[in-house]
Amino acid sequence: MSPTYTAEFKSQVLREVKETGNASLVGRRHQMQPGTVRRWVREAKQEAYPDPDARSLADENEQLKRLLGEKELQIAILQDLLKKKGIRP
């Protein structure tokens, strides 16, 4: 029999996933199956965006935000390397 979780616990787990961006990590932290956490995230997204077009746009927006964050990190690393080499950007 699978465990029953309270709505409060589910919302806490979903908040953590949103903060960390990693459902597997949050699942392990709470000793849960990562698939359960991913299912909760998917269901919450479907509730938040019942229209498939809106959901698609939200997914694309999340992907673009992730890409932007990665690019900003790469730029910061490269600027730091230039600074260490004594070259001004």
N, C-alpha and C positions, 0 to 999 in steps of 0.2 A: 504494500500500500504506500502510495506516495505521500509525503508530508503536506500538511495544509499550512499556508502562510497567511498572515493577516494583511489587510490592505495597507496598514501603516508600514509593515516590513517591506512589502513590495515597492511602495513609493520611496522608501529609504534606499533600497537597492537600485531603483531606477535613477535616483538622484546621483548616487555614486557612479553609476555607469556614465551618466552625462558628464560628470566632473572629470572622470579618468579617461573616458573614451574606450574602455576595455572591459567588455562583459565577462570575459574569461577570468580576468584578474579578480573582479568583484565576486564572481561565483566561487572561486577558490577561497577568497577571504571569508566568505560566509558558509563555507563547506557545502556548496550547492553544485549541482550539475551546470556547467556553463551553458548548455543548451536551454535550460529552463530560463536562465537570465536573458539569453538572446530572444527567446520566445516572448518574454514579458516586454522587452524593448520593442519588438515588432508589433505586438498587440497595442502597446501604448501609442506607437506612431500611427497605427491605423485608426485609433480612437481620436487622436489629435487632428489627423488629416483624412477624413472619410472619403474625400474626393481623390481619385487616383492621380489626376493631374497635379493637384496641390501636393500630394505625397511625393510625386516624382520631382517636383521643384524643390521640396524640402530636402530630399536625398541629394539632389545636385548641389544645393546650397551647402550642405554639410561637407560634401566632398571638396567643394571649392575652398571652404574655410580651412579644411585640413591641409590642402595643397598650399594655400597661402602661408599657413603656419610653418610648414616644412621649408618653403622658400625663404621666409624671414630668418629661420634658424640657419640655413645655409649661408645667407648673406652675412649674418652676425659672425659665423665661424670664419668665413673668408676675410672679413674685415679685421678680425682678431689676428689672423695669421699675417696679414699685411702689416699690421701694427707691430707685431713681434719681429718682423723682418726689417722694420724701419722704413717701410714704404707707406707714404700717406695716400689714402684713397681719395 
